[in-house]
Amino acid sequence: MVIANLADVIREAIDETVVAFFTTDIGIKAGPSVSTTADETYVPPQADVTAVIAFNGAMEGGVHVSAPFHCAVGLAAAFSGDELETFNNTAKDAIGELANIIAGAVKSRICEDMINLTPPQVIVGRDHQIGYTKPLGSTKCYFRTDNGPFFVEVFYRA
């Protein structure tokens, strides 16, 4: 698969999954997204919470879902169905599962049987950044919700 084509497939999987899942399954209005490539400049929302899922096999890379605390708490509350005031273990599990849903959608669009997903890891800390040790492609989609902004990044080397 050509990388430009791969980026389009990834972008469509993210957009469709986030908008459909958030609006239909958990009742949060999400969208529209702003999509960028690795070389485009865009100031993302503050990343206080990031769920990371790695994948390997036919494609090396992973998925990030990042949000400021207030957005992560709101998304987690809607997903879990619990009233949440702070980012606790319930919120951590919910954000990890949201990342898992998005990673699964990307996996199914690219090569279902040949990509393995790791369990989600959730990183919490004011305005942290995630770095890569290898040169990887990146497709990012930025979303707005009633709870605030968040972004999804798929990083990859095919």
Buried (B, 14 or more C-beta within 10 A) or exposed (E): EEEEEBBEBBBBBBBEBBBEBBBEEBEBEBBEBBBBBEEEEEEBBBBBBBBBBBBEEBBBBBBBBBBBBBBBBBBBBBBBEEEBEEBEEBBBBBBBBBBBBBBBBBBEBBBEEEBEBEEBBBBBEEEEEEEEEEEBBBBBBBBBBEBBBBBBBBBBEB
